[in-house]
Amino acid sequence: MSESSKAGGADQVRAIEWREDSMSTQFANVVNVQGTREQVDLFFGTNRTWNLAETESVVVDLSNRVILTPLAAKRLHSVLGGVLTEYENRHGRLDLDA
């Protein structure tokens, strides 16, 4: 992947080096978002409630919080929207009300 920007009237292309040395993988089936003027917070977790008929509340173990600048959140929105559009074109529409 590369990033392009205009500097001094000319296009500059810079390669991005993705380093995976310190990366960890987490599973999440629940996400929540909150934001302020300065940041957007993404909360990820796992729903531990298996039978809603047997409990009064849903239990979610939060595992990660990612804090983004509004600009980074806008980029994520754009990229994620594209990925989900491709997914739905291949596999069918995802229904949030199901």
Sequence and secondary structure as in RCSB ss.txt:
>XXXX:A:sequence
MSESSKAGGADQVRAIEWREDSMSTQFANVVNVQGTREQVDLFFGTNRTWNLAETESVVVDLSNRVILTPLAAKR
LHSVLGGVLTEYENRHGRLDLDA
>XXXX:A:secstr
 EEEEEETTEEEEEE     TT      SEEEEEE SS EEEEEEEE    GGG SS  EEEEEEEEE HHHHHH
HHHHHHHHHHHHHHHH    TT 
